């Protein structure tokens, strides 16, 4: 009787999860949106060892009107592509040249520093912008949520570079007394940071319920776990401050 062939090697569960991850599929789609809009990605090393990854606007075409530079800063837990992919083409059509970085400790940007403050974020973004070969001397800045705090510090510390400032859903004037008065759905900054780093499906549902005007009615736990597992909330904001 011929010997039975050995059973096929078991494929590691993690490899199959990664291959069929809906989060990674969407991540690739967002990245493709940036490429198809003509943006190109660069990595800018800084003197303190930090590396800022950012997307540059399409190269200017001969004879075309110059585009107005705008720096787009994403919110907490997101990165450049997830936050801004749906807005690239309207911005380009409006005559704007988007510069879109991953903030330090988010996406592909990193730093050996222990500083998690938005002031440090602002200093890194300003240094990265000034290090670009064809860096604009002045630019508009748009910051969403946590990116709004970074934009606020950027405008304060580098007024010569910031031409205009737009803050979206960023409580830069929020104080402890406002939290105690119930203005926000958390008791303190520490709870807010914990809320922004959900590790369970029910935690993310709570976050979505607090941050969306019309939250989706159907959020399968398997998709949420996949989103958390692939690292969208892997950043631990040690000494996180606003």
N, C-alpha and C positions, 0 to 999 in steps of 0.2 A: 504494500500500500504506500503510495507516494506520500512524502512528508507534506504536511499542511504548510502553506506559505505563512510567514510570520504576519501578525496583524499589522496594519499600517500604523506608522508612528503617530501618536496623538499630537495634534497641532496645539501648541500652547493657547490657552484660552485668551490670553491677552492679545495675541496676534490676530485672532479672529475678531475680537472686540474692536481692535483698532481698524481692521479692514472694513468693517460694517458700521463704523461709528457715524451716526448722522451729524454729530457735532463737527467732526473732521471734514465731512463732505461739505457742510455749509462753510467751514473755514476756507476750504479751497475755492468755493464759489466767490466768496468775498475777495479773496486774493486775486482771482481772475478778473473781478470787476475793476480792481485797481490797474491791473496790467492792460485790460482792454480800453480803459480810459486814457492810457498813455502815460500813467505815472510809473516811476522807476524807484526801486528801493536801494538805499545806501546805508552803510554803517559808519558812524562817526565816532572815533575813539577820542576820549577827553583826557586831560592831564592827570586826573585823579584815578584813572583806571576804569572809569565808567565808559560804556558804549551805548550810544543812542542810535537806534534804528529808526529811520524815517523815510517817508515816501516823498519824492520830489515831483513837481508838476511837469507836464509834458514840455519838451524843448520847444522854444518859440520858433515859429515858422517865419521865413523871410517875408517881409512886407506886412505881416499881420500886426494888429494893434497890440501893444504890450498888455499883459494880464496883470491885475493888481494882486500882489502876494497876500495870502491869508494863512495864518497858522491855526490849525485845528487840533484842539486838545481833548482827548476822550475822557470818559468818566471812569469811576472806580470799577474794577473787575472786567472792564472791556479792554480792547486794544484798538489800534488805528483802523484796521479793516472792519472789525465788527461794528464800530461806532459810526463810521463815515461812508461806507460803501454805497448806501442808497443816495447819497447827496453829491457824489463826485460830478456826474454829468451836468446836473443843474448849476453847480458852482462854476464849472468850466464854461457853460453856455452864458453865464452872467458876466463873463470877463474876469474871473478870479483864478489865481494860480495857487492851488492848495498845497501847503506843506503839512504833512500829516505824520507826526512822530508817535512811536510807542513811548509812553512815559516810562521813567526808570522803574524797574521791578515789575513792569507789565509787558506782555508780549515778548519781543526779542531783546528789549533794552535791559541792561543790567549795570550793577555797580558794586564794588567791594565795600563801599561806605555803609555805615549803619544808620545814617541819617535818612529818615522817611518823611521829612517835612516837605510841604509844598514849596517852601522857599528854596530847598535844595533841588527839587524838581525844576523849578523855574530857572535856577542858575545853570543846570545841565542843558535844558532846552535852549536857553540863550547862547550858551557856549557852542552847542552843536550848530545852531543857525549861523553864527558868525564864522564858523570853521568851514562852511560850504564854499566851494570855489567861486560860485556866482551868487553869493548870499545877498539878498535884498537888505538895504540899510534900514528900511522901515517896513513894517507889515502890520496888518490887522490881526487880532487874536480873538478866537472864539473858543470858549471853554465850557464844557458841559459837566454839570455836577462837580465831582472832585476836580476835573479839569478846569472848572471855573475858579477854584481856589488857587490852582497853579497859575492860571492866567492873571488873576488878581495880583499875586506876588510878582509875576513877570512884569506887569505894567508898573508896579511900585518900584521895583529894583532897577528896571531898564527902561525908563520913560523915553529915552532917545530912540529906542527900537520899536516901541509899540505906538502905532499911529492911531488905531481905534481898538476898543475893547468891547466884546460882547460876552456877557455871562448868562448862561442858560441853566436854570434850576440849580443855582449855586448859592447857598445861604452864607455868604461871606461875612455877613453882619450878625449871624446867629450867635447868641450868648447862652450861658448856662441858665440864666433866668428865663429865657425863652423856652428852653427845654422843660424847665420846672413848671412853666405855665401851660404846658401841653401843646405848644405850637408845632412840635414834631412828635412822631409816634414812638420815640425812645426817650429814656430818662437821662442819658448822658452820651458823651462821645464814644466811650468804650463800647456801649451797647450798639451804637450806630456802626462802628467798625465790625463788630461781630455779625450784625445783620447783613452787611455788605459782603461777607464771606460765608455764604450758606454751605453747609456740608451735608444736608439732608433734603429730600424733595419737599417736605413740608416747610423747611426754612426758605427755600427759594420761592415757593408759592406765596409765602408771606411777603417776601421782598417785592415780587411782581405786583402783588395786590396793593402795596403801598406806593409804588413808583409809576404804575400805569394808570392812565385815566380810564381805559377800557381794557382791563387785563383779559387774556384769553381764557375762555371757559374750560377748555380741555387741555391739560398739561400732563401727559403720561409720565408716570414715575420713571419708566425705563429711559426716556429721553433726558429727563432731568439728571438721573444718575450718570448717564453718559457724558453730559455737559460738565458735570463736576469732576468725573473721573479723568477726562483728558486734560484737565488742568486749567480750566477757565477761572477757577477760584483757588488756584494754588498759592497765590501771593499772601504771605502772612505779614500784615503790616506792623512789624515791631516798632514801637515808639511812634505809631501813626498819629499824626496831629493835623488839624486843619488851621 
